[in-house]
Amino acid sequence: MAVTVQVLMTPGCGHAEATLQLLRALLPGLAPGATLEALEVSTAEEAARLGFPGSPTVRVDGRDVEPGPPPGPGLG
């Protein structure tokens, strides 16, 4: 089963290139054959449609590798 890794970023994100370089170095050993995609999110509409929490965001097969806290009140 092929793995898809996406890096979602805003234009000019200062951490996007370092994130992409790190993933390019790590993926061949961790997930041979994985596809790496860089997606630029440049409008509020795109951000809302993609559920984009901030730049950069890394997703593996559509799931954030660092999900945010659950919505609503709670202790964390």
N, C-alpha and C positions, 0 to 999 in steps of 0.2 A: 504494500500500500504506500503510495507516494505521499510525502508530507509537503505541505505548503506553508512557508513562513512569510508573513507580510510585515513590513515596516511602514506604518502610517506616519506621515510627518507633515508639518506645515512648511510652507516655503521659507527658506532661510533658517530652519531649525539648526541650532548650534551643535546638537548632539546626534543628529541623524546620520551623518557620514561615519562617525566613530562606531555607531551601532551597526551600520551596514558592514563595515570592515571587520568588526568582531564576529558577526554572524558568518561572513564569507570564510573566515578562518576556522570557525568551530563546526559549521554544519557538515562538511565532508566526513569528519570523524564521528559526529553524533547521529547524523541522519543522512547516510549516503543516498544520493539521488534526490534530495530535497530540492524544492523550487523556492528561490528567494525572490520576493516581489517588493519593490519600493513603490508606495502609493502616496502621491502628494494630495493633501486635503487643504483646499484653498478657499472654501466658502463655508459659511455657517450651515447652509443647507446640506452640503456633503458631510460635514461633521455630525449633524443630527442623524442623517440617513445611516451613517456608518457606526453610530454610537461611539464616536471618537472622544476619548477622555482627555487627551493631551499629546504633545509631541516630544519625542517619538513614542509610538505605541507598537509593541511587538505582539503579533498574534500567530499562533501555530494552529493550523487547520481551523481558523476562525475564532479561536479562544485566546483572550488576553493572557499573556504570561504573568502579568502583574495586575490582576483584577482589583478594582476599587472596593471600598467597603460596601456592604449591602445598603440599599436605600432605606431611609427612615431612621428613627431613633434606635440607639443601642449603645452598649458599652464595648469598647474595642481595645 
